Amino acid sequence: MCQKSKILSRVKNGELSICYICQNYNLVFNNIFFQFDEVQLNKFRQYISKIEINYWMNHSSCSTQRRKIPVETFHQNLILIFDNYEIEQLKILLGINNNKSFDILKSSDVDYSLVLN
């Protein structure tokens, strides 16, 4: 990891930063780490912006899995699967959707069992 980096954007599940020494962009999202140069980042941004979320949600409507939206990577044998919320967070992180609001967290935003005593 680079030492002279700046965080460009941040969401609940990750962040996008740039290293000023090697000019690489580091995208950390959930448990995934990508390192892009500027051209690769722009191609990935274009790919994410063109994903048809409704198509994949309807295509896999019979599945009981929460994550239904595939995202192909540069590696032939690696396909990542996201849910609708994660794709929207990824779009905000990449600057595709800039309508990020600073709302108070709701209990539905917390991704674990919440016990109210």
Jmol script that loads the backbone (N, CA, C; Angstrom):
load data "model"
ATOM      1  N   MET A   1       0.839  -1.177   0.000  1.00  0.00           N
ATOM      2  CA  MET A   1       0.000   0.000   0.000  1.00  0.00           C
ATOM      3  C   MET A   1       0.885   1.241   0.000  1.00  0.00           C
ATOM      4  N   CYS A   2       0.385   2.251  -0.616  1.00  0.00           N
ATOM      5  CA  CYS A   2       1.136   3.494  -0.746  1.00  0.00           C
ATOM      6  C   CYS A   2       0.977   4.359   0.501  1.00  0.00           C
ATOM      7  N   GLN A   3       2.009   5.127   0.792  1.00  0.00           N
ATOM      8  CA  GLN A   3       2.004   5.951   1.992  1.00  0.00           C
ATOM      9  C   GLN A   3       1.459   7.351   1.755  1.00  0.00           C
ATOM     10  N   LYS A   4       1.616   7.897   0.561  1.00  0.00           N
ATOM     11  CA  LYS A   4       1.168   9.256   0.260  1.00  0.00           C
ATOM     12  C   LYS A   4      -0.113   9.181  -0.550  1.00  0.00           C
ATOM     13  N   SER A   5      -1.219   8.917   0.123  1.00  0.00           N
ATOM     14  CA  SER A   5      -2.486   8.778  -0.577  1.00  0.00           C
ATOM     15  C   SER A   5      -3.522   9.716   0.026  1.00  0.00           C
ATOM     16  N   LYS A   6      -4.548   9.979  -0.772  1.00  0.00           N
ATOM     17  CA  LYS A   6      -5.641  10.845  -0.348  1.00  0.00           C
ATOM     18  C   LYS A   6      -6.948  10.143  -0.648  1.00  0.00           C
ATOM     19  N   ILE A   7      -7.863  10.152   0.300  1.00  0.00           N
ATOM     20  CA  ILE A   7      -9.180   9.558   0.097  1.00  0.00           C
ATOM     21  C   ILE A   7     -10.012  10.511  -0.753  1.00  0.00           C
ATOM     22  N   LEU A   8     -10.508   9.990  -1.888  1.00  0.00           N
ATOM     23  CA  LEU A   8     -11.311  10.794  -2.805  1.00  0.00           C
ATOM     24  C   LEU A   8     -12.796  10.724  -2.474  1.00  0.00           C
ATOM     25  N   SER A   9     -13.261   9.550  -2.084  1.00  0.00           N
ATOM     26  CA  SER A   9     -14.660   9.398  -1.678  1.00  0.00           C
ATOM     27  C   SER A   9     -14.777   8.223  -0.727  1.00  0.00           C
ATOM     28  N   ARG A  10     -15.831   8.268   0.078  1.00  0.00           N
ATOM     29  CA  ARG A  10     -16.032   7.239   1.088  1.00  0.00           C
ATOM     30  C   ARG A  10     -17.521   7.012   1.271  1.00  0.00           C
ATOM     31  N   VAL A  11     -17.897   5.745   1.400  1.00  0.00           N
ATOM     32  CA  VAL A  11     -19.264   5.341   1.728  1.00  0.00           C
ATOM     33  C   VAL A  11     -19.192   4.340   2.867  1.00  0.00           C
ATOM     34  N   LYS A  12     -20.339   3.862   3.295  1.00  0.00           N
ATOM     35  CA  LYS A  12     -20.390   2.931   4.420  1.00  0.00           C
ATOM     36  C   LYS A  12     -19.530   1.689   4.176  1.00  0.00           C
ATOM     37  N   ASN A  13     -19.539   1.176   2.951  1.00  0.00           N
ATOM     38  CA  ASN A  13     -18.872  -0.093   2.657  1.00  0.00           C
ATOM     39  C   ASN A  13     -17.478   0.027   2.064  1.00  0.00           C
ATOM     40  N   GLY A  14     -16.971   1.245   1.856  1.00  0.00           N
ATOM     41  CA  GLY A  14     -15.644   1.322   1.273  1.00  0.00           C
ATOM     42  C   GLY A  14     -15.175   2.735   1.000  1.00  0.00           C
ATOM     43  N   GLU A  15     -14.038   2.810   0.304  1.00  0.00           N
ATOM     44  CA  GLU A  15     -13.476   4.109  -0.040  1.00  0.00           C
ATOM     45  C   GLU A  15     -12.636   4.006  -1.304  1.00  0.00           C
ATOM     46  N   LEU A  16     -12.486   5.155  -1.965  1.00  0.00           N
ATOM     47  CA  LEU A  16     -11.652   5.284  -3.148  1.00  0.00           C
ATOM     48  C   LEU A  16     -10.564   6.292  -2.821  1.00  0.00           C
ATOM     49  N   SER A  17      -9.316   5.899  -3.035  1.00  0.00           N
ATOM     50  CA  SER A  17      -8.200   6.797  -2.754  1.00  0.00           C
ATOM     51  C   SER A  17      -7.219   6.774  -3.920  1.00  0.00           C
ATOM     52  N   ILE A  18      -6.337   7.781  -3.941  1.00  0.00           N
ATOM     53  CA  ILE A  18      -5.298   7.870  -4.964  1.00  0.00           C
ATOM     54  C   ILE A  18      -3.952   7.990  -4.274  1.00  0.00           C
ATOM     55  N   CYS A  19      -2.955   7.309  -4.838  1.00  0.00           N
ATOM     56  CA  CYS A  19      -1.582   7.429  -4.364  1.00  0.00           C
ATOM     57  C   CYS A  19      -0.880   8.447  -5.243  1.00  0.00           C
ATOM     58  N   TYR A  20      -0.306   9.460  -4.630  1.00  0.00           N
ATOM     59  CA  TYR A  20       0.367  10.511  -5.390  1.00  0.00           C
ATOM     60  C   TYR A  20       1.726  10.078  -5.924  1.00  0.00           C
ATOM     61  N   ILE A  21       2.303   9.026  -5.368  1.00  0.00           N
ATOM     62  CA  ILE A  21       3.615   8.560  -5.814  1.00  0.00           C
ATOM     63  C   ILE A  21       3.478   7.688  -7.073  1.00  0.00           C
ATOM     64  N   CYS A  22       2.644   6.667  -7.003  1.00  0.00           N
ATOM     65  CA  CYS A  22       2.519   5.740  -8.143  1.00  0.00           C
ATOM     66  C   CYS A  22       1.341   6.049  -9.054  1.00  0.00           C
ATOM     67  N   GLN A  23       0.526   7.039  -8.695  1.00  0.00           N
ATOM     68  CA  GLN A  23      -0.633   7.457  -9.490  1.00  0.00           C
ATOM     69  C   GLN A  23      -1.640   6.331  -9.701  1.00  0.00           C
ATOM     70  N   ASN A  24      -1.775   5.438  -8.730  1.00  0.00           N
ATOM     71  CA  ASN A  24      -2.768   4.375  -8.770  1.00  0.00           C
ATOM     72  C   ASN A  24      -3.946   4.725  -7.882  1.00  0.00           C
ATOM     73  N   TYR A  25      -5.109   4.271  -8.305  1.00  0.00           N
ATOM     74  CA  TYR A  25      -6.327   4.439  -7.525  1.00  0.00           C
ATOM     75  C   TYR A  25      -6.595   3.140  -6.780  1.00  0.00           C
ATOM     76  N   ASN A  26      -6.878   3.239  -5.501  1.00  0.00           N
ATOM     77  CA  ASN A  26      -7.181   2.079  -4.672  1.00  0.00           C
ATOM     78  C   ASN A  26      -8.657   2.122  -4.305  1.00  0.00           C
ATOM     79  N   LEU A  27      -9.361   1.076  -4.681  1.00  0.00           N
ATOM     80  CA  LEU A  27     -10.781   0.955  -4.379  1.00  0.00           C
ATOM     81  C   LEU A  27     -10.957  -0.205  -3.418  1.00  0.00           C
ATOM     82  N   VAL A  28     -11.393   0.110  -2.207  1.00  0.00           N
ATOM     83  CA  VAL A  28     -11.679  -0.897  -1.193  1.00  0.00           C
ATOM     84  C   VAL A  28     -13.182  -0.888  -0.993  1.00  0.00           C
ATOM     85  N   PHE A  29     -13.815  -2.042  -1.223  1.00  0.00           N
ATOM     86  CA  PHE A  29     -15.265  -2.132  -1.082  1.00  0.00           C
ATOM     87  C   PHE A  29     -15.601  -3.479  -0.456  1.00  0.00           C
ATOM     88  N   ASN A  30     -16.249  -3.440   0.710  1.00  0.00           N
ATOM     89  CA  ASN A  30     -16.490  -4.637   1.522  1.00  0.00           C
ATOM     90  C   ASN A  30     -15.156  -5.354   1.732  1.00  0.00           C
ATOM     91  N   ASN A  31     -15.008  -6.575   1.262  1.00  0.00           N
ATOM     92  CA  ASN A  31     -13.739  -7.283   1.435  1.00  0.00           C
ATOM     93  C   ASN A  31     -12.981  -7.403   0.112  1.00  0.00           C
ATOM     94  N   ILE A  32     -13.227  -6.466  -0.807  1.00  0.00           N
ATOM     95  CA  ILE A  32     -12.601  -6.485  -2.127  1.00  0.00           C
ATOM     96  C   ILE A  32     -11.656  -5.300  -2.245  1.00  0.00           C
ATOM     97  N   PHE A  33     -10.477  -5.547  -2.808  1.00  0.00           N
ATOM     98  CA  PHE A  33      -9.503  -4.484  -3.040  1.00  0.00           C
ATOM     99  C   PHE A  33      -9.127  -4.478  -4.509  1.00  0.00           C
ATOM    100  N   PHE A  34      -9.299  -3.334  -5.167  1.00  0.00           N
ATOM    101  CA  PHE A  34      -8.875  -3.148  -6.550  1.00  0.00           C
ATOM    102  C   PHE A  34      -7.815  -2.063  -6.583  1.00  0.00           C
ATOM    103  N   GLN A  35      -6.883  -2.212  -7.512  1.00  0.00           N
ATOM    104  CA  GLN A  35      -5.916  -1.158  -7.760  1.00  0.00           C
ATOM    105  C   GLN A  35      -5.949  -0.873  -9.256  1.00  0.00           C
ATOM    106  N   PHE A  36      -6.275   0.387  -9.616  1.00  0.00           N
ATOM    107  CA  PHE A  36      -6.447   0.782 -11.007  1.00  0.00           C
ATOM    108  C   PHE A  36      -5.495   1.911 -11.355  1.00  0.00           C
ATOM    109  N   ASP A  37      -5.113   1.972 -12.636  1.00  0.00           N
ATOM    110  CA  ASP A  37      -4.552   3.220 -13.137  1.00  0.00           C
ATOM    111  C   ASP A  37      -5.753   4.057 -13.613  1.00  0.00           C
ATOM    112  N   GLU A  38      -5.512   5.248 -14.126  1.00  0.00           N
ATOM    113  CA  GLU A  38      -6.623   6.145 -14.468  1.00  0.00           C
ATOM    114  C   GLU A  38      -7.504   5.572 -15.579  1.00  0.00           C
ATOM    115  N   VAL A  39      -6.902   4.964 -16.579  1.00  0.00           N
ATOM    116  CA  VAL A  39      -7.666   4.384 -17.689  1.00  0.00           C
ATOM    117  C   VAL A  39      -8.536   3.230 -17.198  1.00  0.00           C
ATOM    118  N   GLN A  40      -7.968   2.345 -16.397  1.00  0.00           N
ATOM    119  CA  GLN A  40      -8.715   1.215 -15.861  1.00  0.00           C
ATOM    120  C   GLN A  40      -9.867   1.678 -14.971  1.00  0.00           C
ATOM    121  N   LEU A  41      -9.631   2.700 -14.154  1.00  0.00           N
ATOM    122  CA  LEU A  41     -10.687   3.221 -13.293  1.00  0.00           C
ATOM    123  C   LEU A  41     -11.836   3.775 -14.123  1.00  0.00           C
ATOM    124  N   ASN A  42     -11.517   4.507 -15.182  1.00  0.00           N
ATOM    125  CA  ASN A  42     -12.574   5.057 -16.038  1.00  0.00           C
ATOM    126  C   ASN A  42     -13.359   3.959 -16.744  1.00  0.00           C
ATOM    127  N   LYS A  43     -12.688   2.900 -17.179  1.00  0.00           N
ATOM    128  CA  LYS A  43     -13.387   1.768 -17.799  1.00  0.00           C
ATOM    129  C   LYS A  43     -14.288   1.074 -16.791  1.00  0.00           C
ATOM    130  N   PHE A  44     -13.804   0.884 -15.574  1.00  0.00           N
ATOM    131  CA  PHE A  44     -14.614   0.256 -14.527  1.00  0.00           C
ATOM    132  C   PHE A  44     -15.810   1.135 -14.183  1.00  0.00           C
ATOM    133  N   ARG A  45     -15.597   2.439 -14.112  1.00  0.00           N
ATOM    134  CA  ARG A  45     -16.677   3.386 -13.840  1.00  0.00           C
ATOM    135  C   ARG A  45     -17.756   3.302 -14.929  1.00  0.00           C
ATOM    136  N   GLN A  46     -17.342   3.243 -16.181  1.00  0.00           N
ATOM    137  CA  GLN A  46     -18.296   3.121 -17.286  1.00  0.00           C
ATOM    138  C   GLN A  46     -19.062   1.809 -17.202  1.00  0.00           C
ATOM    139  N   TYR A  47     -18.367   0.735 -16.894  1.00  0.00           N
ATOM    140  CA  TYR A  47     -19.007  -0.571 -16.777  1.00  0.00           C
ATOM    141  C   TYR A  47     -20.065  -0.571 -15.672  1.00  0.00           C
ATOM    142  N   ILE A  48     -19.722  -0.038 -14.521  1.00  0.00           N
ATOM    143  CA  ILE A  48     -20.664  -0.003 -13.399  1.00  0.00           C
ATOM    144  C   ILE A  48     -21.867   0.879 -13.737  1.00  0.00           C
ATOM    145  N   SER A  49     -21.638   1.981 -14.434  1.00  0.00           N
ATOM    146  CA  SER A  49     -22.748   2.884 -14.759  1.00  0.00           C
ATOM    147  C   SER A  49     -23.734   2.271 -15.742  1.00  0.00           C
ATOM    148  N   LYS A  50     -23.315   1.270 -16.507  1.00  0.00           N
ATOM    149  CA  LYS A  50     -24.179   0.655 -17.521  1.00  0.00           C
ATOM    150  C   LYS A  50     -24.889  -0.602 -17.038  1.00  0.00           C
ATOM    151  N   ILE A  51     -24.682  -0.998 -15.801  1.00  0.00           N
ATOM    152  CA  ILE A  51     -25.342  -2.199 -15.276  1.00  0.00           C
ATOM    153  C   ILE A  51     -26.842  -1.948 -15.172  1.00  0.00           C
ATOM    154  N   GLU A  52     -27.607  -2.864 -15.722  1.00  0.00           N
ATOM    155  CA  GLU A  52     -29.067  -2.792 -15.651  1.00  0.00           C
ATOM    156  C   GLU A  52     -29.545  -3.502 -14.377  1.00  0.00           C
ATOM    157  N   ILE A  53     -29.701  -2.752 -13.328  1.00  0.00           N
ATOM    158  CA  ILE A  53     -30.053  -3.326 -12.024  1.00  0.00           C
ATOM    159  C   ILE A  53     -31.398  -4.040 -12.082  1.00  0.00           C
ATOM    160  N   ASN A  54     -32.400  -3.406 -12.693  1.00  0.00           N
ATOM    161  CA  ASN A  54     -33.740  -4.017 -12.755  1.00  0.00           C
ATOM    162  C   ASN A  54     -33.728  -5.331 -13.522  1.00  0.00           C
ATOM    163  N   TYR A  55     -32.936  -5.394 -14.585  1.00  0.00           N
ATOM    164  CA  TYR A  55     -32.846  -6.640 -15.355  1.00  0.00           C
ATOM    165  C   TYR A  55     -32.345  -7.775 -14.469  1.00  0.00           C
ATOM    166  N   TRP A  56     -31.257  -7.543 -13.750  1.00  0.00           N
ATOM    167  CA  TRP A  56     -30.681  -8.615 -12.937  1.00  0.00           C
ATOM    168  C   TRP A  56     -31.570  -8.972 -11.748  1.00  0.00           C
ATOM    169  N   MET A  57     -32.270  -7.984 -11.191  1.00  0.00           N
ATOM    170  CA  MET A  57     -33.168  -8.285 -10.074  1.00  0.00           C
ATOM    171  C   MET A  57     -34.349  -9.139 -10.555  1.00  0.00           C
ATOM    172  N   ASN A  58     -34.865  -8.862 -11.756  1.00  0.00           N
ATOM    173  CA  ASN A  58     -35.965  -9.658 -12.314  1.00  0.00           C
ATOM    174  C   ASN A  58     -35.471 -11.000 -12.851  1.00  0.00           C
ATOM    175  N   HIS A  59     -34.295 -11.023 -13.429  1.00  0.00           N
ATOM    176  CA  HIS A  59     -33.725 -12.249 -13.999  1.00  0.00           C
ATOM    177  C   HIS A  59     -33.515 -13.300 -12.911  1.00  0.00           C
ATOM    178  N   SER A  60     -33.124 -12.877 -11.758  1.00  0.00           N
ATOM    179  CA  SER A  60     -32.853 -13.798 -10.648  1.00  0.00           C
ATOM    180  C   SER A  60     -33.922 -13.720  -9.574  1.00  0.00           C
ATOM    181  N   SER A  61     -35.135 -13.399  -9.966  1.00  0.00           N
ATOM    182  CA  SER A  61     -36.190 -13.181  -8.973  1.00  0.00           C
ATOM    183  C   SER A  61     -36.548 -14.440  -8.198  1.00  0.00           C
ATOM    184  N   CYS A  62     -36.337 -15.617  -8.772  1.00  0.00           N
ATOM    185  CA  CYS A  62     -36.653 -16.870  -8.069  1.00  0.00           C
ATOM    186  C   CYS A  62     -35.565 -17.270  -7.079  1.00  0.00           C
ATOM    187  N   SER A  63     -34.425 -16.640  -7.157  1.00  0.00           N
ATOM    188  CA  SER A  63     -33.322 -16.984  -6.269  1.00  0.00           C
ATOM    189  C   SER A  63     -33.579 -16.433  -4.871  1.00  0.00           C
ATOM    190  N   THR A  64     -33.157 -17.175  -3.887  1.00  0.00           N
ATOM    191  CA  THR A  64     -33.299 -16.718  -2.504  1.00  0.00           C
ATOM    192  C   THR A  64     -32.083 -15.920  -2.049  1.00  0.00           C
ATOM    193  N   GLN A  65     -31.081 -15.830  -2.902  1.00  0.00           N
ATOM    194  CA  GLN A  65     -29.874 -15.093  -2.562  1.00  0.00           C
ATOM    195  C   GLN A  65     -30.136 -13.596  -2.564  1.00  0.00           C
ATOM    196  N   ARG A  66     -29.506 -12.896  -1.651  1.00  0.00           N
ATOM    197  CA  ARG A  66     -29.657 -11.439  -1.562  1.00  0.00           C
ATOM    198  C   ARG A  66     -28.878 -10.750  -2.666  1.00  0.00           C
ATOM    199  N   ARG A  67     -27.723 -11.261  -2.980  1.00  0.00           N
ATOM    200  CA  ARG A  67     -26.870 -10.676  -4.021  1.00  0.00           C
ATOM    201  C   ARG A  67     -27.189 -11.341  -5.353  1.00  0.00           C
ATOM    202  N   LYS A  68     -27.608 -10.509  -6.340  1.00  0.00           N
ATOM    203  CA  LYS A  68     -28.047 -11.052  -7.620  1.00  0.00           C
ATOM    204  C   LYS A  68     -27.412 -10.369  -8.820  1.00  0.00           C
ATOM    205  N   ILE A  69     -26.633  -9.318  -8.610  1.00  0.00           N
ATOM    206  CA  ILE A  69     -26.119  -8.524  -9.720  1.00  0.00           C
ATOM    207  C   ILE A  69     -24.650  -8.868  -9.941  1.00  0.00           C
ATOM    208  N   PRO A  70     -24.325  -9.527 -11.075  1.00  0.00           N
ATOM    209  CA  PRO A  70     -22.938  -9.898 -11.338  1.00  0.00           C
ATOM    210  C   PRO A  70     -22.128  -8.724 -11.887  1.00  0.00           C
ATOM    211  N   VAL A  71     -20.887  -8.651 -11.471  1.00  0.00           N
ATOM    212  CA  VAL A  71     -19.949  -7.652 -11.986  1.00  0.00           C
ATOM    213  C   VAL A  71     -18.701  -8.409 -12.426  1.00  0.00           C
ATOM    214  N   GLU A  72     -18.441  -8.359 -13.718  1.00  0.00           N
ATOM    215  CA  GLU A  72     -17.265  -9.044 -14.242  1.00  0.00           C
ATOM    216  C   GLU A  72     -16.014  -8.242 -13.922  1.00  0.00           C
ATOM    217  N   THR A  73     -14.921  -8.950 -13.770  1.00  0.00           N
ATOM    218  CA  THR A  73     -13.636  -8.307 -13.499  1.00  0.00           C
ATOM    219  C   THR A  73     -12.706  -8.546 -14.679  1.00  0.00           C
ATOM    220  N   PHE A  74     -11.499  -8.008 -14.586  1.00  0.00           N
ATOM    221  CA  PHE A  74     -10.510  -8.202 -15.641  1.00  0.00           C
ATOM    222  C   PHE A  74     -10.022  -9.642 -15.684  1.00  0.00           C
ATOM    223  N   HIS A  75     -10.213 -10.369 -14.603  1.00  0.00           N
ATOM    224  CA  HIS A  75      -9.807 -11.764 -14.551  1.00  0.00           C
ATOM    225  C   HIS A  75     -10.952 -12.631 -15.045  1.00  0.00           C
ATOM    226  N   GLN A  76     -10.657 -13.522 -15.948  1.00  0.00           N
ATOM    227  CA  GLN A  76     -11.667 -14.304 -16.624  1.00  0.00           C
ATOM    228  C   GLN A  76     -12.495 -15.168 -15.673  1.00  0.00           C
ATOM    229  N   ASN A  77     -11.902 -15.680 -14.637  1.00  0.00           N
ATOM    230  CA  ASN A  77     -12.588 -16.614 -13.747  1.00  0.00           C
ATOM    231  C   ASN A  77     -13.137 -15.977 -12.482  1.00  0.00           C
ATOM    232  N   LEU A  78     -13.155 -14.662 -12.409  1.00  0.00           N
ATOM    233  CA  LEU A  78     -13.616 -13.995 -11.202  1.00  0.00           C
ATOM    234  C   LEU A  78     -14.793 -13.074 -11.522  1.00  0.00           C
ATOM    235  N   ILE A  79     -15.953 -13.406 -10.986  1.00  0.00           N
ATOM    236  CA  ILE A  79     -17.143 -12.570 -11.132  1.00  0.00           C
ATOM    237  C   ILE A  79     -17.628 -12.245  -9.726  1.00  0.00           C
ATOM    238  N   LEU A  80     -17.821 -10.977  -9.459  1.00  0.00           N
ATOM    239  CA  LEU A  80     -18.294 -10.533  -8.155  1.00  0.00           C
ATOM    240  C   LEU A  80     -19.809 -10.383  -8.206  1.00  0.00           C
ATOM    241  N   ILE A  81     -20.469 -10.656  -7.108  1.00  0.00           N
ATOM    242  CA  ILE A  81     -21.926 -10.570  -7.038  1.00  0.00           C
ATOM    243  C   ILE A  81     -22.297  -9.540  -5.971  1.00  0.00           C
ATOM    244  N   PHE A  82     -23.153  -8.576  -6.346  1.00  0.00           N
ATOM    245  CA  PHE A  82     -23.572  -7.513  -5.440  1.00  0.00           C
ATOM    246  C   PHE A  82     -25.091  -7.472  -5.340  1.00  0.00           C
ATOM    247  N   ASP A  83     -25.590  -6.826  -4.302  1.00  0.00           N
ATOM    248  CA  ASP A  83     -27.021  -6.552  -4.228  1.00  0.00           C
ATOM    249  C   ASP A  83     -27.272  -5.105  -4.672  1.00  0.00           C
ATOM    250  N   ASN A  84     -28.527  -4.733  -4.732  1.00  0.00           N
ATOM    251  CA  ASN A  84     -28.922  -3.414  -5.229  1.00  0.00           C
ATOM    252  C   ASN A  84     -28.299  -2.289  -4.406  1.00  0.00           C
ATOM    253  N   TYR A  85     -28.334  -2.423  -3.089  1.00  0.00           N
ATOM    254  CA  TYR A  85     -27.778  -1.401  -2.205  1.00  0.00           C
ATOM    255  C   TYR A  85     -26.274  -1.239  -2.423  1.00  0.00           C
ATOM    256  N   GLU A  86     -25.565  -2.364  -2.578  1.00  0.00           N
ATOM    257  CA  GLU A  86     -24.117  -2.307  -2.773  1.00  0.00           C
ATOM    258  C   GLU A  86     -23.759  -1.654  -4.105  1.00  0.00           C
ATOM    259  N   ILE A  87     -24.548  -1.924  -5.153  1.00  0.00           N
ATOM    260  CA  ILE A  87     -24.296  -1.288  -6.455  1.00  0.00           C
ATOM    261  C   ILE A  87     -24.505   0.224  -6.340  1.00  0.00           C
ATOM    262  N   GLU A  88     -25.553   0.639  -5.645  1.00  0.00           N
ATOM    263  CA  GLU A  88     -25.789   2.077  -5.463  1.00  0.00           C
ATOM    264  C   GLU A  88     -24.660   2.719  -4.670  1.00  0.00           C
ATOM    265  N   GLN A  89     -24.164   2.045  -3.643  1.00  0.00           N
ATOM    266  CA  GLN A  89     -23.027   2.549  -2.869  1.00  0.00           C
ATOM    267  C   GLN A  89     -21.769   2.633  -3.728  1.00  0.00           C
ATOM    268  N   LEU A  90     -21.569   1.633  -4.577  1.00  0.00           N
ATOM    269  CA  LEU A  90     -20.419   1.629  -5.478  1.00  0.00           C
ATOM    270  C   LEU A  90     -20.507   2.780  -6.485  1.00  0.00           C
ATOM    271  N   LYS A  91     -21.708   3.064  -6.965  1.00  0.00           N
ATOM    272  CA  LYS A  91     -21.898   4.184  -7.890  1.00  0.00           C
ATOM    273  C   LYS A  91     -21.600   5.520  -7.209  1.00  0.00           C
ATOM    274  N   ILE A  92     -22.005   5.666  -5.967  1.00  0.00           N
ATOM    275  CA  ILE A  92     -21.693   6.890  -5.224  1.00  0.00           C
ATOM    276  C   ILE A  92     -20.183   7.000  -5.023  1.00  0.00           C
ATOM    277  N   LEU A  93     -19.565   5.894  -4.671  1.00  0.00           N
ATOM    278  CA  LEU A  93     -18.122   5.869  -4.436  1.00  0.00           C
ATOM    279  C   LEU A  93     -17.333   6.255  -5.687  1.00  0.00           C
ATOM    280  N   LEU A  94     -17.801   5.814  -6.853  1.00  0.00           N
ATOM    281  CA  LEU A  94     -17.122   6.101  -8.115  1.00  0.00           C
ATOM    282  C   LEU A  94     -17.530   7.441  -8.721  1.00  0.00           C
ATOM    283  N   GLY A  95     -18.429   8.156  -8.079  1.00  0.00           N
ATOM    284  CA  GLY A  95     -18.842   9.461  -8.587  1.00  0.00           C
ATOM    285  C   GLY A  95     -19.872   9.389  -9.686  1.00  0.00           C
ATOM    286  N   ILE A  96     -20.540   8.252  -9.844  1.00  0.00           N
ATOM    287  CA  ILE A  96     -21.581   8.109 -10.862  1.00  0.00           C
ATOM    288  C   ILE A  96     -22.869   8.738 -10.357  1.00  0.00           C
ATOM    289  N   ASN A  97     -23.245   8.432  -9.134  1.00  0.00           N
ATOM    290  CA  ASN A  97     -24.402   9.058  -8.479  1.00  0.00           C
ATOM    291  C   ASN A  97     -23.871  10.022  -7.437  1.00  0.00           C
ATOM    292  N   ASN A  98     -24.072  11.292  -7.663  1.00  0.00           N
ATOM    293  CA  ASN A  98     -23.560  12.290  -6.729  1.00  0.00           C
ATOM    294  C   ASN A  98     -24.617  12.783  -5.751  1.00  0.00           C
ATOM    295  N   ASN A  99     -25.771  12.124  -5.712  1.00  0.00           N
ATOM    296  CA  ASN A  99     -26.830  12.576  -4.813  1.00  0.00           C
ATOM    297  C   ASN A  99     -26.707  11.914  -3.454  1.00  0.00           C
ATOM    298  N   LYS A 100     -25.496  11.906  -2.931  1.00  0.00           N
ATOM    299  CA  LYS A 100     -25.240  11.345  -1.612  1.00  0.00           C
ATOM    300  C   LYS A 100     -25.802  12.286  -0.550  1.00  0.00           C
ATOM    301  N   SER A 101     -26.630  11.750   0.297  1.00  0.00           N
ATOM    302  CA  SER A 101     -27.191  12.574   1.360  1.00  0.00           C
ATOM    303  C   SER A 101     -26.604  12.142   2.688  1.00  0.00           C
ATOM    304  N   PHE A 102     -26.618  13.028   3.604  1.00  0.00           N
ATOM    305  CA  PHE A 102     -26.076  12.753   4.927  1.00  0.00           C
ATOM    306  C   PHE A 102     -27.221  12.568   5.908  1.00  0.00           C
ATOM    307  N   ASP A 103     -27.987  11.494   5.697  1.00  0.00           N
ATOM    308  CA  ASP A 103     -29.108  11.189   6.555  1.00  0.00           C
ATOM    309  C   ASP A 103     -28.628  10.424   7.779  1.00  0.00           C
ATOM    310  N   ILE A 104     -29.451  10.447   8.799  1.00  0.00           N
ATOM    311  CA  ILE A 104     -29.174   9.662   9.993  1.00  0.00           C
ATOM    312  C   ILE A 104     -29.382   8.195   9.649  1.00  0.00           C
ATOM    313  N   LEU A 105     -28.498   7.347  10.157  1.00  0.00           N
ATOM    314  CA  LEU A 105     -28.618   5.921   9.907  1.00  0.00           C
ATOM    315  C   LEU A 105     -29.935   5.388  10.449  1.00  0.00           C
ATOM    316  N   LYS A 106     -30.582   4.551   9.648  1.00  0.00           N
ATOM    317  CA  LYS A 106     -31.793   3.870  10.090  1.00  0.00           C
ATOM    318  C   LYS A 106     -31.411   2.469  10.537  1.00  0.00           C
ATOM    319  N   SER A 107     -32.266   1.831  11.286  1.00  0.00           N
ATOM    320  CA  SER A 107     -31.957   0.472  11.735  1.00  0.00           C
ATOM    321  C   SER A 107     -31.855  -0.484  10.559  1.00  0.00           C
ATOM    322  N   SER A 108     -32.552  -0.211   9.449  1.00  0.00           N
ATOM    323  CA  SER A 108     -32.456  -1.072   8.271  1.00  0.00           C
ATOM    324  C   SER A 108     -31.100  -0.954   7.575  1.00  0.00           C
ATOM    325  N   ASP A 109     -30.344   0.116   7.840  1.00  0.00           N
ATOM    326  CA  ASP A 109     -29.017   0.286   7.247  1.00  0.00           C
ATOM    327  C   ASP A 109     -27.963  -0.569   7.942  1.00  0.00           C
ATOM    328  N   VAL A 110     -28.244  -1.021   9.140  1.00  0.00           N
ATOM    329  CA  VAL A 110     -27.300  -1.827   9.900  1.00  0.00           C
ATOM    330  C   VAL A 110     -27.432  -3.272   9.438  1.00  0.00           C
ATOM    331  N   ASP A 111     -26.325  -3.870   9.016  1.00  0.00           N
ATOM    332  CA  ASP A 111     -26.347  -5.192   8.403  1.00  0.00           C
ATOM    333  C   ASP A 111     -26.062  -6.311   9.409  1.00  0.00           C
ATOM    334  N   TYR A 112     -26.685  -6.265  10.546  1.00  0.00           N
ATOM    335  CA  TYR A 112     -26.610  -7.348  11.505  1.00  0.00           C
ATOM    336  C   TYR A 112     -27.836  -7.295  12.394  1.00  0.00           C
ATOM    337  N   SER A 113     -28.053  -8.354  13.135  1.00  0.00           N
ATOM    338  CA  SER A 113     -29.234  -8.422  13.982  1.00  0.00           C
ATOM    339  C   SER A 113     -29.175  -7.364  15.060  1.00  0.00           C
ATOM    340  N   LEU A 114     -30.243  -6.649  15.206  1.00  0.00           N
ATOM    341  CA  LEU A 114     -30.314  -5.570  16.183  1.00  0.00           C
ATOM    342  C   LEU A 114     -31.357  -5.969  17.232  1.00  0.00           C
ATOM    343  N   VAL A 115     -30.939  -5.984  18.463  1.00  0.00           N
ATOM    344  CA  VAL A 115     -31.841  -6.350  19.548  1.00  0.00           C
ATOM    345  C   VAL A 115     -32.140  -5.090  20.334  1.00  0.00           C
ATOM    346  N   LEU A 116     -33.418  -4.709  20.360  1.00  0.00           N
ATOM    347  CA  LEU A 116     -33.825  -3.532  21.120  1.00  0.00           C
ATOM    348  C   LEU A 116     -34.349  -3.983  22.480  1.00  0.00           C
ATOM    349  N   ASN A 117     -33.676  -3.644  23.534  1.00  0.00           N
ATOM    350  CA  ASN A 117     -34.096  -4.028  24.888  1.00  0.00           C
ATOM    351  C   ASN A 117     -34.789  -2.884  25.563  1.00  0.00           C
TER     352      ASN A 117
END
end "model"
wireframe off; spacefill off
backbone 0.3
color backbone group
